[in-house]
Amino acid sequence: MSGAAGGRSRFDLPEADAFTRAYWDAAAQGRLLVRRCGACGRAHHYPREFCPHCWSEDVAWEPASGRAALYTWSVVHRNDLPPFGDRVPYVAAVVDLAEGPRMMTEVVECAAPELRVGMELEVAFREGVPVFRPTSR
């Protein structure tokens, strides 16, 4: 999934491998996936081949609802790595997915002063990467 822009590497796009390809292919189609353990029933993110809660290898991909609540954030005013410098200021965040796991992401379409802990968010996708915005409800 990593690409090049003007011959330079893109630092903001992850490198998909055989294991994570399903996740990134779904994201490119506008779908968010999580892994769920068949042994303990808990979901987790980031994608792993085993459950980080009970260590079972009985884990499978499942569609996530795309709903989340804002847990914490930081407004980034300087980042020298391309293409982040063109995006500053931006909101780096951690969200609690409705399925349970926490996820690092970016909050978009919301001014920083409007952010609140517990704010309801929904997934959106930018160039095949999940980001979150305030719910439209």
C-alpha positions as CSV (number, residue, x, y, z in Angstrom):
1,M,0.0,0.0,0.0
2,S,3.0,2.2,0.3
3,G,3.4,4.5,-2.7
4,A,5.6,7.1,-4.2
5,A,4.9,10.8,-4.7
6,G,7.2,12.5,-7.1
7,G,9.7,9.6,-6.7
8,R,9.8,9.9,-2.9
9,S,8.5,7.3,-0.5
10,R,5.1,8.1,1.2
11,F,5.6,7.9,5.0
12,D,1.8,8.2,5.7
13,L,0.8,5.0,3.9
14,P,1.4,1.7,5.6
15,E,3.2,-1.2,3.9
16,A,0.7,-4.1,3.5
17,D,1.9,-7.6,3.9
18,A,0.2,-11.0,3.4
19,F,-1.4,-10.9,6.8
20,T,-2.7,-7.3,6.8
21,R,-3.7,-7.2,3.1
22,A,-7.3,-8.0,3.9
23,Y,-7.5,-5.0,6.3
24,W,-6.0,-2.6,3.8
25,D,-8.0,-3.9,0.9
26,A,-11.2,-3.4,2.9
27,A,-10.1,0.1,3.9
28,A,-9.5,0.9,0.3
29,Q,-13.2,-0.1,-0.3
30,G,-14.4,2.1,2.6
31,R,-14.8,-0.7,5.1
32,L,-13.2,-0.9,8.6
33,L,-12.2,-4.4,9.9
34,V,-11.2,-5.6,13.4
35,R,-10.0,-9.0,14.6
36,R,-12.2,-11.0,17.0
37,C,-11.1,-13.9,19.1
38,G,-13.2,-17.1,18.8
39,A,-11.9,-18.3,22.2
40,C,-12.6,-15.2,24.5
41,G,-14.9,-13.2,22.2
42,R,-12.9,-9.9,22.5
43,A,-12.1,-7.7,19.5
44,H,-8.7,-6.2,19.1
45,H,-6.9,-3.6,16.9
46,Y,-4.2,-3.3,15.5
47,P,-4.4,-6.5,13.5
48,R,-2.5,-9.5,15.0
49,E,-2.5,-13.2,14.3
50,F,-3.3,-14.0,17.9
51,C,-5.5,-12.6,20.6
52,P,-3.7,-10.1,22.8
53,H,-6.1,-10.9,25.7
54,C,-6.0,-14.7,25.9
55,W,-3.2,-15.6,23.3
56,S,-5.5,-17.8,21.3
57,E,-4.8,-18.1,17.6
58,D,-8.5,-18.5,16.9
59,V,-9.0,-15.0,15.5
60,A,-10.8,-13.8,12.4
61,W,-11.6,-10.6,10.6
62,E,-15.0,-9.0,11.1
63,P,-16.6,-5.8,9.9
64,A,-16.5,-3.0,12.4
65,S,-19.5,-0.6,12.8
66,G,-17.3,2.5,12.1
67,R,-18.6,4.1,15.3
68,A,-16.2,5.4,17.9
69,A,-15.8,7.8,20.9
70,L,-12.9,10.2,21.2
71,Y,-10.6,9.1,24.0
72,T,-7.7,11.6,23.7
73,W,-6.0,13.8,21.1
74,S,-3.2,16.2,20.4
75,V,-3.1,19.0,17.8
76,V,0.1,18.6,15.8
77,H,1.5,22.0,14.6
78,R,4.7,20.8,13.1
79,N,5.7,17.7,11.3
80,D,8.6,17.8,8.8
81,L,7.9,14.4,7.1
82,P,6.0,14.7,3.8
83,P,3.1,14.9,3.4
84,F,2.3,15.8,7.0
85,G,3.8,19.2,6.8
86,D,1.2,20.2,4.3
87,R,-1.6,19.1,6.7
88,V,-0.6,20.9,9.9
89,P,-2.3,21.6,12.1
90,Y,-4.0,18.2,12.3
91,V,-5.5,16.2,15.1
92,A,-3.7,13.0,16.1
93,A,-6.1,11.0,18.2
94,V,-6.9,7.8,20.0
95,V,-10.5,6.6,19.7
96,D,-12.5,3.8,21.5
97,L,-14.1,1.7,18.7
98,A,-17.7,0.6,19.5
99,E,-16.4,-3.0,19.3
100,G,-14.1,-2.3,22.3
101,P,-10.5,-1.7,21.1
102,R,-8.7,1.6,21.0
103,M,-7.3,2.8,17.7
104,M,-4.8,5.5,16.8
105,T,-6.1,7.7,14.1
106,E,-6.7,11.3,12.9
107,V,-9.8,13.4,13.5
108,V,-10.9,15.4,10.5
109,E,-13.7,17.8,9.7
110,C,-13.7,19.2,13.2
111,A,-12.0,22.3,14.6
112,A,-9.8,21.5,17.6
113,P,-11.8,23.7,20.1
114,E,-14.9,21.6,19.4
115,L,-13.2,18.3,20.4
116,R,-14.5,16.7,23.6
117,V,-13.7,13.5,25.4
118,G,-16.4,11.0,24.6
119,M,-17.4,12.8,21.4
120,E,-19.2,10.5,19.0
121,L,-17.3,9.9,15.8
122,E,-17.7,7.8,12.6
123,V,-15.1,6.4,10.3
124,A,-14.2,8.1,7.0
125,F,-11.4,7.1,4.6
126,R,-8.6,9.2,3.1
127,E,-6.6,7.5,0.5
128,G,-7.6,4.1,1.9
129,V,-6.6,5.0,5.5
130,P,-9.3,5.2,8.2
131,V,-9.7,8.6,9.9
132,F,-12.6,9.7,12.0
133,R,-15.0,12.7,11.9
134,P,-17.9,13.8,14.1
135,T,-21.1,11.8,13.6
136,S,-23.6,13.2,11.1
137,R,-26.5,12.3,13.4
